[in-house]
Amino acid sequence: MRVARRAVHVFPNYVEGRRTLALAFDLQDRFEEAANTLLDILALDPPDSVKVALHKELGEYYKGPLKQPAKAVEHKNKALDMMEPDDPARQRLEEDVKALKTKIERQRLEREGKPVPPGLRPDAKHPKKSPVMNIPGMGGKTPMLRHRPKGTNR
């Protein structure tokens, strides 16, 4: 953590240093700080391919540990807007956005005490897969920063 902070301090535009800092925050279950670090990277205006990966990752933070599905949809949609139409990851991301929108609508109905139609109920048939991202210029395929329940081994 100290080395990553130092790299960011000495080289504030060093994307990989900030990326390492975000990973360090994630490993310490400091998810909001990790997400804020990714937002800082976006503010540096990196290449579009990096922006896509960062928006997807921010979507995962907001979907998971930060529990803000509307922000998750926002970032995943930004990633979709920047992706090529024939990108193989596009369909999976579109399905994830659709599922999040369904979840948001279901939660709204539950808050209002209204019945939830069958089409909005959760589908337990599809287990989650561990996502992997490919950030160009950052060493190839990298496991996405993923939250882990507290008390689990790393």
N, C-alpha and C positions, 0 to 999 in steps of 0.2 A: 504494500500500500504506500509506504514511504517513497519508494522509488518512482512509482507512477505519479504521485503528487508532485514530486520534484521535477519529473519530466514535463508535466503540464505547466508548472511554474516557470521553468526555464524556457520551454518551447510551447507557448500557449496555443499555437496553431497546429501542433503535432497531433493528428487524428489518432494515430495508433497509441500514443501515450494516454489520451483521454479514454480510448477504448479499454486499455488495460485498467485504468482507474475504475471504469464502470464494472468491469469483471470483478475487481477486488471488492467493490461495494456489494455486488450480487452475492459473492461468496460469504459475506458477512451478514447476509439477510437485510441489507440496507437498500431495499428496492427503490424507494423514492429517490435516494441519492443516485442510484445507478441510472434511473430514468432521467433525472435532471442532467446527468453527465452526457447521456445520449442526446438530449435536447441541445446541450452546449455544442456538441459535435455538429448537429444540424445547422446551428447558427454560424458555423465556420464555412458553410456552403461547399461541402465536399462534392465530388462527382455524383451524378445521378444514381449510378449503380450502388454507391455507398448509402445515399439517401434512402433508396428503396429498402435496403437491408435494415437501416436504422428505424424506419417507420414500421416495418414488420416487427422488429424487436420491441419497440415501444408499445405496439399493439398487444404483444404478449404480456408485457408488464401490466398494462392497464386491464387486460382481460383477466390475468391471474392475481398476483399478490396485491396489486393496488386496487382491485375490485371497482374499476370505473369503466364499465362496458361501452359507454357512449364515446369516451376518449379512445378506447381500443378501436372502435369502428372508424373514428376519424383518422387515426394513423394508418390503419389497414387500407382505408380508401385512398389515402395519399399515396401509399405504396402502389396500389392498383393503378392509379392515374399515371404513374411514372413507368410502369412495367410495359414491356412489349406485349402486343396481343397474343403472340405465339409462345410466350414464356411458359414452360411446363409447370411452374409453381403457381401460375395465375388461377387455375381452376380451384385448387385447394384453398387459396386465400379468399376467393369469392365465396366458397362454401362456408368458410369460417366467418366472414362478414355477415352472411345470411343467418347463420346460427346465432351470432351475437345480437343481431336485430330481433330475432325471434325471442331470445332471452330477455331483452330489454322490454319488449311488448308484453311478455308473460309476467315479468315483475311489475309492470305498470298495472296490469289487470289484477294481480294479487294484492297490490297496495290499495287499490280501489275497492277490493272485496268483490270483484266480479268473477264469474266463472271463466276458467281457462279452457278454450276449445282444444280438442285433441291435437290439432295441427301445431299448437304452440307448446305442447308438453315436451319435456326432455326425451331424447331418444338414447337409450342406453346400449344400443346395438353397436355403436362405433366407438371403440376405445381410442383415447388420444395417442397420437404418435409423437415421438420426440422430434421436434423440428431441428433442422440444421440449416445454417445460412452460409452463403458463399459471398464473402465480401472481397471484391477484387482488390489486389494489392495488400491483403492482410493475411497471407498465408493459406489461401484456399478455404476449404470447408472448415467451418468453426461451429461447435455446438452453440446454439443460441443460449443466451443467459436465461436460465430457468430458475424459478424459485423452488425451494425445497422446504417441506414442512420443518419447523424448528425441531431440533433434537435428532435429526437424521445425520448419519455420517456423510462426510464429503469425500 
